[in-house]
Amino acid sequence: MNLKLLTERLILKTITGSTSVDITNIETDSRAIRPSGLFVCLPGFRVDGHDYARNAIQNGAVAIVAERELPLLPGSITLIVVPDTRRILPILANVFYDNPTQRLKLIGITGTNGKTTTTHMIEKILNDAHRKTGIIGTLYMKMGEHVEKTLNTTPDTIQLQRYVHTMVTQGGSYAVLEVSSHGLDMGRVRGCDFQTVVFTNLSHDHLDFHSNMESYRNTKELLFTQLGNSEFDMLKKAVLNADDEASSYYAKRTSAQIITYGIHNMADVRATHIQILPEGCKFHVETPWGQGDISLKMHGAHNVYNALAAVTTCLLEGITLDEIRRSLGQFAGVEGRFQEIETGRSFRVVVDYAHNPDGLKATLQSAKEITRGKMICVMGCRGERDRLKRPIMADIAASYSDYVLFTTDNPFSEDPEQIMMEMLGGLTSHEAGNWEVILNRKEAIQRAVELAGDHDRIIITGRGHETRYIAGSQMETFSDEDIVMNSLQCMKQSIQIMTPEL
């Protein structure tokens, strides 16, 4: 694309050099720049993109967008100086990728918990109804057989627009996007034309990034206020959880039409007669479009909420309740979200991503309802993250489990022993006898497998689908599922060694 065409929408800009050059790629990471690239310098929390302009040029950049003059640039390089590179980035990305979110229907899901499961439910329902749908979130970007690993729940602006552009070129009708508070605060979804936005819930999390719960709540408000105020925008939809008090706050801040879902409070789409069963859960749903019974292969009231959000969203897209019921009945769940591991043993093992207080509580409550024996929990708290939730989560683990193995969960640069001290500070005297500390995560999981007896259930929380474990400058590649299977294999070999041949 011609640089003049690419930058003509920027109102305040100072250009030094020629704009009669063709741009083949835009990047904010100098290492990713390819020949004929445009490098946008973003000031960050730890590094400043302006310091990497020369690296970008060495890798093929022919133009630089910056917030200040950059001395001693080669004469062949075009420099565009703007007041705020982060604010103009969505403009550049939209122009470069031909405004992809205006060429399909974009559905955004935000909330503390449930984003990944809800997006996958919606994706399945729409695809089953022959509405070709892609998904972007914590696990990946996926469109049919095309899958790309994502680094963030909500990708950076350029990557996000590229993903949606890919979906458009592959004939996609819908894109379902997980929208994180980080992504909103950093402006990653600016320029995205949402058709529908969905709110799941708001609870304690990310207070390392947001100073308090009010700030955290207000950041998510951005997704609803960005629906706009035009007559066309008023035809858009905001799907809100009637049982979460933050919904009334968001309802006042959008011009979109509001549709609610819930269990306890009055709602447009409401679940009643909920049954928690060993094989999943069932409930009756009442909607303005009819009513019926829905069966899920997933456990817990939190997944009833996720299903209600998906039901409401898809009803608004004209999918019939019968079609939705069939799709949800076939939905097998999401990797790392209450994922049962087939062990061939008399006890059960579940891996779950729960990494905040409400998520952990919901997971343990769900597990308790379907466990005949003891419940053994393996949990830790991540380093360089919200420290206030550490004692709260330790208390939840000890309160809802029969036995807890406190361990590490990606300490990053923090001292694991210091993290553990903060966690254990939340335990009460009556919880003194049902836990132990094993800092090595692999050993903690192995210990849980050794402790488990008939009808017991092991719940391993925190990492879910993740395969990278980072402590200091060291990184290992393993999943919690891998460690479970290795532990079982070691136990099997040990039993074989101990059993004398006859």
C-alpha positions as CSV (number, residue, x, y, z in Angstrom):
1,M,0.0,0.0,0.0
2,N,1.2,3.5,-0.8
3,L,2.5,5.4,2.2
4,K,0.6,8.6,1.2
5,L,-2.7,6.7,1.1
6,L,-1.9,5.0,4.4
7,T,-1.2,8.2,6.3
8,E,-3.7,10.6,4.7
9,R,-6.2,10.2,7.5
10,L,-3.7,11.4,10.2
11,I,-4.7,15.0,11.0
12,L,-1.7,16.1,12.9
13,K,1.6,14.9,11.3
14,T,4.9,16.2,10.2
15,I,6.5,14.2,7.4
16,T,10.2,14.3,6.5
17,G,11.0,12.4,3.3
18,S,9.0,10.9,0.5
19,T,5.5,9.3,0.8
20,S,5.7,7.8,-2.7
21,V,6.8,4.5,-1.3
22,D,5.0,1.2,-1.0
23,I,4.5,-0.4,2.4
24,T,4.2,-4.2,2.6
25,N,4.0,-4.6,6.4
26,I,3.4,-2.6,9.6
27,E,4.9,-3.6,12.9
28,T,5.6,-2.3,16.4
29,D,8.3,-4.9,17.0
30,S,11.5,-4.1,15.2
31,R,12.4,-7.8,15.0
32,A,9.3,-8.5,13.0
33,I,9.8,-5.8,10.4
34,R,10.3,-7.1,6.8
35,P,11.6,-5.3,3.7
36,S,9.4,-2.2,2.8
37,G,8.0,-2.1,6.2
38,L,6.5,0.7,8.3
39,F,7.7,0.7,11.9
40,V,5.6,2.4,14.6
41,C,7.4,3.5,17.7
42,L,5.3,2.8,20.8
43,P,6.4,4.0,24.2
44,G,5.9,1.1,26.7
45,F,6.1,0.1,30.3
46,R,9.5,-1.4,30.1
47,V,11.0,-0.4,26.7
48,D,10.5,2.5,24.3
49,G,10.0,1.7,20.6
50,H,11.8,4.9,19.7
51,D,15.0,3.2,20.9
52,Y,14.6,0.4,18.3
53,A,14.1,2.5,15.1
54,R,17.5,1.7,13.8
55,N,17.0,-2.0,14.4
56,A,13.8,-1.7,12.3
57,I,15.6,0.0,9.5
58,Q,18.3,-2.7,9.5
59,N,15.5,-5.3,9.1
60,G,13.9,-3.5,6.1
61,A,11.8,-0.6,7.4
62,V,11.5,2.3,4.8
63,A,9.4,4.5,7.0
64,I,9.1,5.3,10.7
65,V,6.1,6.7,12.7
66,A,7.3,8.3,16.0
67,E,6.3,10.8,18.6
68,R,9.5,12.9,18.3
69,E,12.2,13.7,15.9
70,L,14.8,10.9,15.5
71,P,18.3,12.2,14.7
72,L,20.7,10.8,12.2
73,L,18.2,8.7,10.3
74,P,19.4,7.7,6.8
75,G,18.1,10.1,4.1
76,S,16.2,7.3,2.4
77,I,14.0,6.8,5.4
78,T,10.6,8.6,5.7
79,L,9.8,9.9,9.2
80,I,6.2,10.7,10.2
81,V,6.0,12.5,13.6
82,V,2.6,12.4,15.3
83,P,1.4,13.4,18.8
84,D,0.4,9.9,20.0
85,T,1.5,6.8,18.1
86,R,-0.7,4.5,20.2
87,R,-3.8,6.5,19.2
88,I,-3.0,6.6,15.5
89,L,-2.0,2.9,15.3
90,P,-5.6,1.6,14.8
91,I,-6.1,4.1,12.0
92,L,-3.0,2.8,10.2
93,A,-3.9,-0.9,10.8
94,N,-7.5,-0.4,9.6
95,V,-6.5,1.3,6.4
96,F,-3.7,-1.2,5.7
97,Y,-6.1,-4.2,6.2
98,D,-9.1,-2.6,4.5
99,N,-11.3,-2.1,7.6
100,P,-11.9,-5.8,8.2
101,T,-14.2,-5.5,11.2
102,Q,-16.7,-3.6,9.0
103,R,-16.8,-6.5,6.6
104,L,-18.1,-9.2,9.0
105,K,-20.0,-9.2,12.3
106,L,-17.7,-8.8,15.3
107,I,-18.8,-10.1,18.7
108,G,-16.7,-9.1,21.8
109,I,-16.8,-10.9,25.1
110,T,-15.4,-9.2,28.2
111,G,-15.4,-10.1,31.9
112,T,-13.1,-11.6,34.6
113,N,-14.0,-15.2,34.0
114,G,-15.8,-17.2,31.3
115,K,-14.5,-15.3,28.2
116,T,-12.8,-18.3,26.6
117,T,-15.6,-20.8,27.2
118,T,-18.3,-18.4,26.1
119,T,-16.5,-17.5,22.9
120,H,-16.0,-21.1,22.0
121,M,-19.7,-21.8,22.7
122,I,-20.8,-19.0,20.4
123,E,-18.3,-20.1,17.7
124,K,-19.7,-23.6,17.7
125,I,-23.3,-22.5,17.6
126,L,-22.7,-20.1,14.7
127,N,-20.6,-22.6,12.7
128,D,-23.2,-25.3,13.3
129,A,-25.8,-22.9,11.8
130,H,-23.6,-22.5,8.8
131,R,-22.5,-19.0,9.7
132,K,-18.7,-19.2,9.1
133,T,-17.1,-18.0,12.3
134,G,-13.6,-17.4,13.5
135,I,-12.4,-17.0,17.1
136,I,-9.6,-14.9,18.6
137,G,-8.6,-15.2,22.3
138,T,-6.4,-16.7,24.9
139,L,-5.7,-20.0,23.1
140,Y,-5.4,-19.0,19.5
141,M,-6.8,-17.4,16.4
142,K,-8.8,-20.0,14.6
143,M,-10.8,-20.0,11.4
144,G,-11.8,-23.4,10.2
145,E,-8.6,-25.4,9.9
146,H,-6.4,-22.2,10.0
147,V,-4.9,-21.9,13.5
148,E,-2.4,-19.4,14.8
149,K,-1.1,-19.3,18.4
150,T,-1.8,-16.0,20.2
151,L,0.5,-14.2,22.7
152,N,-2.2,-12.2,24.5
153,T,-5.9,-12.8,25.2
154,T,-6.6,-9.7,23.1
155,P,-3.8,-9.3,20.4
156,D,-2.1,-6.0,19.7
157,T,-3.8,-3.7,17.3
158,I,-1.9,-4.7,14.1
159,Q,-2.1,-8.4,14.8
160,L,-5.8,-8.2,15.7
161,Q,-6.7,-6.4,12.4
162,R,-4.5,-8.9,10.5
163,Y,-6.4,-11.8,12.1
164,V,-9.8,-10.4,11.2
165,H,-8.6,-9.6,7.7
166,T,-7.6,-13.3,7.3
167,M,-11.1,-14.3,8.4
168,V,-12.7,-12.0,5.8
169,T,-10.5,-13.3,3.0
170,Q,-11.5,-16.9,4.0
171,G,-15.2,-16.0,3.7
172,G,-15.9,-15.5,7.4
173,S,-19.3,-14.0,8.4
174,Y,-18.5,-13.6,12.1
175,A,-15.5,-13.1,14.4
176,V,-15.8,-13.8,18.1
177,L,-13.2,-11.9,20.2
178,E,-12.1,-12.2,23.9
179,V,-11.6,-8.6,25.1
180,S,-9.4,-8.3,28.1
181,S,-9.1,-5.3,30.4
182,H,-5.4,-5.0,29.4
183,G,-6.5,-4.9,25.8
184,L,-9.1,-2.2,26.4
185,D,-6.7,-0.1,28.5
186,M,-4.0,-0.3,25.9
187,G,-6.3,0.6,23.1
188,R,-5.9,-2.7,21.2
189,V,-9.6,-2.8,20.1
190,R,-9.8,0.9,19.0
191,G,-11.1,0.9,15.4
192,C,-13.0,-2.4,15.9
193,D,-16.6,-2.1,14.8
194,F,-18.4,-4.4,17.3
195,Q,-21.9,-5.7,16.4
196,T,-22.5,-7.1,19.9
197,V,-20.6,-7.0,23.2
198,V,-21.2,-9.4,26.0
199,F,-20.4,-9.0,29.7
200,T,-19.8,-12.2,31.8
201,N,-18.9,-11.0,35.3
202,L,-16.6,-8.8,37.3
203,S,-14.5,-10.0,40.3
204,H,-11.1,-9.6,41.9
205,D,-8.3,-9.8,39.3
206,H,-5.5,-7.8,37.6
207,L,-5.1,-5.3,40.4
208,D,-1.4,-5.4,39.7
209,F,-2.4,-3.5,36.4
210,H,-5.5,-1.7,37.6
211,S,-4.9,0.0,40.9
212,N,-8.3,-1.0,42.4
213,M,-11.6,-2.7,41.5
214,E,-13.2,0.6,40.5
215,S,-10.4,1.2,37.9
216,Y,-10.8,-2.4,36.7
217,R,-14.5,-1.9,36.3
218,N,-14.2,1.4,34.5
219,T,-11.7,0.0,32.0
220,K,-14.2,-2.6,30.9
221,E,-16.7,0.2,30.4
222,L,-14.7,1.2,27.3
223,L,-16.1,-1.7,25.4
224,F,-19.6,-0.5,25.9
225,T,-19.0,3.2,25.4
226,Q,-17.2,2.4,22.1
227,L,-20.5,1.1,20.7
228,G,-21.2,4.8,20.0
229,N,-24.3,7.0,19.7
230,S,-25.4,7.1,16.1
231,E,-28.7,5.7,14.9
232,F,-26.9,2.7,13.4
233,D,-25.1,2.1,16.7
234,M,-28.4,2.0,18.6
235,L,-29.2,-1.2,16.6
236,K,-26.1,-2.8,18.2
237,K,-26.5,-5.0,21.2
238,A,-25.1,-5.2,24.7
239,V,-25.6,-8.6,26.4
240,L,-25.4,-8.2,30.2
241,N,-25.3,-10.5,33.2
242,A,-28.3,-9.5,35.3
243,D,-26.9,-11.2,38.4
244,D,-23.7,-9.0,38.4
245,E,-24.1,-5.5,39.9
246,A,-21.6,-4.1,37.4
247,S,-24.1,-4.6,34.6
248,S,-26.3,-1.7,35.7
249,Y,-23.2,0.5,35.5
250,Y,-22.4,-0.6,31.9
251,A,-26.1,-0.3,30.9
252,K,-26.0,3.5,31.6
253,R,-22.9,3.9,29.4
254,T,-24.0,2.5,26.1
255,S,-26.5,3.5,23.5
256,A,-26.9,0.0,22.3
257,Q,-30.0,-2.1,23.0
258,I,-29.6,-4.1,26.2
259,I,-30.5,-7.8,26.6
260,T,-30.0,-9.5,29.9
261,Y,-29.4,-13.1,31.0
262,G,-29.2,-14.6,34.5
263,I,-30.3,-17.1,37.1
264,H,-31.3,-15.3,40.3
265,N,-32.5,-11.8,39.1
266,M,-35.2,-11.0,36.5
267,A,-33.6,-11.3,33.1
268,D,-34.7,-11.5,29.4
269,V,-33.0,-15.0,29.1
270,R,-33.2,-16.9,32.4
271,A,-32.1,-20.4,33.6
272,T,-34.3,-22.3,36.0
273,H,-34.4,-25.8,37.4
274,I,-30.6,-26.2,37.3
275,Q,-29.4,-29.8,37.9
276,I,-25.7,-30.6,38.5
277,L,-25.0,-34.1,37.4
278,P,-21.9,-36.4,37.3
279,E,-21.9,-36.1,33.5
280,G,-22.5,-32.3,33.3
281,C,-25.5,-30.1,34.1
282,K,-29.0,-29.5,32.8
283,F,-31.3,-26.4,33.0
284,H,-34.5,-25.0,31.6
285,V,-34.2,-21.7,29.7
286,E,-36.9,-19.1,29.2
287,T,-36.4,-16.5,26.5
288,P,-38.5,-14.1,24.4
289,W,-37.9,-16.5,21.5
290,G,-39.2,-19.6,23.3
291,Q,-38.2,-22.0,26.1
292,G,-36.6,-25.4,26.4
293,D,-34.2,-27.7,28.3
294,I,-30.5,-27.5,27.7
295,S,-27.9,-30.2,28.6
296,L,-24.2,-29.5,28.9
297,K,-21.3,-31.9,29.1
298,M,-19.7,-29.3,31.4
299,H,-20.0,-28.9,35.2
300,G,-20.8,-26.0,37.4
301,A,-23.2,-23.0,37.7
302,H,-20.5,-20.8,36.1
303,N,-20.9,-22.8,32.9
304,V,-24.6,-22.3,33.0
305,Y,-23.9,-18.5,33.0
306,N,-21.5,-19.0,30.1
307,A,-24.1,-21.0,28.2
308,L,-26.8,-18.3,28.9
309,A,-24.5,-15.6,27.5
310,A,-23.9,-17.8,24.3
311,V,-27.7,-18.5,24.0
312,T,-28.6,-14.9,24.3
313,T,-26.0,-13.8,21.8
314,C,-27.0,-16.4,19.2
315,L,-30.7,-15.8,19.6
316,L,-30.0,-12.2,18.6
317,E,-28.3,-13.5,15.5
318,G,-31.5,-15.3,14.4
319,I,-30.3,-18.8,15.4
320,T,-33.3,-20.8,16.7
321,L,-33.4,-22.1,20.3
322,D,-33.6,-25.7,19.0
323,E,-30.4,-25.2,16.9
324,I,-28.7,-23.7,20.0
325,R,-29.7,-26.5,22.2
326,R,-28.3,-29.1,19.8
327,S,-25.0,-27.3,19.5
328,L,-24.5,-26.8,23.2
329,G,-25.5,-30.5,23.9
330,Q,-22.5,-31.5,21.6
331,F,-20.1,-28.9,23.0
332,A,-17.2,-30.8,24.6
333,G,-15.6,-27.9,26.5
334,V,-12.3,-26.0,26.1
335,E,-8.7,-27.1,26.6
336,G,-7.6,-26.4,30.1
337,R,-11.0,-25.4,31.4
338,F,-12.2,-28.1,33.9
339,Q,-10.4,-30.6,31.5
340,E,-10.7,-34.2,32.6
341,I,-7.6,-36.2,32.1
342,E,-8.1,-39.9,31.2
343,T,-5.8,-41.8,33.6
344,G,-7.4,-45.2,33.6
345,R,-7.3,-45.1,37.4
346,S,-10.0,-45.2,40.1
347,F,-9.6,-41.5,40.8
348,R,-10.2,-38.4,38.7
349,V,-7.8,-35.7,37.6
350,V,-8.9,-32.2,36.4
351,V,-6.8,-29.4,35.0
352,D,-8.2,-26.0,35.2
353,Y,-7.0,-22.4,34.3
354,A,-8.6,-20.9,37.4
355,H,-6.1,-18.1,38.4
356,N,-8.3,-15.6,40.4
357,P,-10.4,-16.0,43.5
358,D,-13.9,-16.3,41.9
359,G,-12.6,-18.7,39.2
360,L,-10.9,-20.9,41.8
361,K,-14.0,-20.9,44.0
362,A,-16.3,-21.8,41.1
363,T,-14.0,-24.6,40.0
364,L,-13.7,-26.2,43.4
365,Q,-17.4,-25.9,44.2
366,S,-18.2,-27.6,40.8
367,A,-15.7,-30.4,41.6
368,K,-17.1,-30.9,45.1
369,E,-20.6,-31.4,43.8
370,I,-19.5,-34.4,41.7
371,T,-16.8,-36.0,43.9
372,R,-17.6,-39.0,46.0
373,G,-14.2,-39.2,47.7
374,K,-11.6,-36.6,48.8
375,M,-10.8,-33.6,46.8
376,I,-7.1,-32.8,46.5
377,C,-6.2,-29.4,45.1
378,V,-2.8,-28.4,43.6
379,M,-2.5,-24.6,43.4
380,G,-0.1,-21.7,43.3
381,C,-0.1,-18.0,42.6
382,R,1.8,-16.4,39.7
383,G,4.7,-14.1,40.1
384,E,4.6,-10.4,38.9
385,R,0.8,-10.4,39.2
386,D,-1.8,-9.1,41.7
387,R,-0.4,-9.8,45.1
388,L,-3.6,-9.0,47.0
389,K,-5.4,-12.1,45.7
390,R,-2.7,-14.6,46.9
391,P,-3.9,-15.0,50.5
392,I,-7.5,-15.0,49.4
393,M,-6.9,-17.8,46.9
394,A,-5.0,-19.9,49.5
395,D,-7.9,-19.5,51.9
396,I,-10.4,-20.6,49.2
397,A,-8.3,-23.6,48.3
398,A,-8.0,-24.8,51.9
399,S,-11.7,-24.1,52.6
400,Y,-13.2,-26.0,49.7
401,S,-10.7,-28.9,49.4
402,D,-10.0,-31.8,51.7
403,Y,-6.3,-31.4,51.1
404,V,-4.2,-28.8,49.3
405,L,-0.7,-28.9,47.9
406,F,0.5,-25.3,47.7
407,T,3.1,-24.9,45.0
408,T,4.5,-22.5,42.4
409,D,2.8,-21.1,39.2
410,N,5.2,-19.3,36.9
411,P,7.1,-17.3,39.5
412,F,8.8,-15.2,36.8
413,S,11.3,-12.9,38.5
414,E,9.8,-13.2,42.0
415,D,11.1,-15.3,44.8
416,P,8.8,-18.4,45.1
417,E,9.2,-18.6,48.8
418,Q,8.1,-14.9,49.2
419,I,5.0,-15.7,47.0
420,M,4.3,-18.7,49.2
421,M,4.6,-16.6,52.4
422,E,2.0,-14.2,51.1
423,M,-0.3,-17.0,50.1
424,L,-0.1,-18.8,53.5
425,G,-0.9,-15.5,55.3
426,G,-4.5,-16.0,54.2
427,L,-5.0,-19.4,56.0
428,T,-7.0,-19.6,59.3
429,S,-6.2,-21.7,62.3
430,H,-8.9,-24.3,61.4
431,E,-7.2,-24.9,58.1
432,A,-3.8,-25.9,59.7
433,G,-4.0,-29.6,59.1
434,N,-5.1,-30.0,55.5
435,W,-2.2,-28.7,53.5
436,E,1.5,-28.9,52.7
437,V,3.9,-26.9,50.7
438,I,5.9,-28.4,47.8
439,L,7.5,-25.5,45.8
440,N,8.5,-27.7,42.9
441,R,5.3,-27.9,40.8
442,K,6.2,-31.3,39.2
443,E,6.8,-32.8,42.6
444,A,3.6,-31.3,44.0
445,I,1.5,-32.9,41.2
446,Q,3.3,-36.2,41.7
447,R,2.5,-36.0,45.4
448,A,-1.2,-35.4,44.6
449,V,-1.2,-38.5,42.3
450,E,0.4,-40.6,45.1
451,L,-2.2,-39.4,47.7
452,A,-5.3,-40.0,45.5
453,G,-7.4,-43.0,46.3
454,D,-10.6,-44.6,45.0
455,H,-13.3,-42.0,44.0
456,D,-11.0,-39.1,44.9
457,R,-10.5,-36.1,42.5
458,I,-7.4,-34.1,42.0
459,I,-7.9,-30.5,40.8
460,I,-4.7,-28.9,39.4
461,T,-5.3,-25.1,38.9
462,G,-3.6,-22.0,37.5
463,R,-2.0,-23.1,34.3
464,G,-4.7,-24.9,32.4
465,H,-3.7,-25.1,28.7
466,E,-0.3,-23.4,29.2
467,T,3.0,-25.2,28.4
468,R,5.6,-22.7,29.4
469,Y,6.8,-22.6,33.0
470,I,9.1,-19.5,33.8
471,A,11.2,-19.1,36.9
472,G,13.8,-16.3,36.9
473,S,15.7,-16.6,33.7
474,Q,14.8,-20.3,33.2
475,M,12.0,-21.5,31.0
476,E,10.8,-25.1,30.9
477,T,8.2,-26.6,28.5
478,F,5.6,-28.8,30.1
479,S,1.9,-28.9,30.8
480,D,0.3,-30.0,34.0
481,E,-1.3,-32.9,32.0
482,D,2.1,-34.1,31.0
483,I,3.3,-34.2,34.6
484,V,0.2,-36.2,35.6
485,M,0.8,-38.8,33.0
486,N,4.5,-39.0,33.8
487,S,3.7,-39.4,37.5
488,L,1.3,-42.2,36.7
489,Q,3.9,-43.9,34.5
490,C,6.5,-43.7,37.3
491,M,4.1,-45.2,39.8
492,K,3.3,-48.0,37.4
493,Q,7.0,-48.8,36.9
494,S,7.6,-48.6,40.7
495,I,4.8,-51.1,41.3
496,Q,6.2,-53.5,38.7
497,I,9.7,-53.3,40.3
498,M,8.3,-54.0,43.8
499,T,6.2,-57.0,42.7
500,P,8.3,-60.2,42.7
501,E,8.1,-62.5,39.7
502,L,6.5,-65.8,40.4
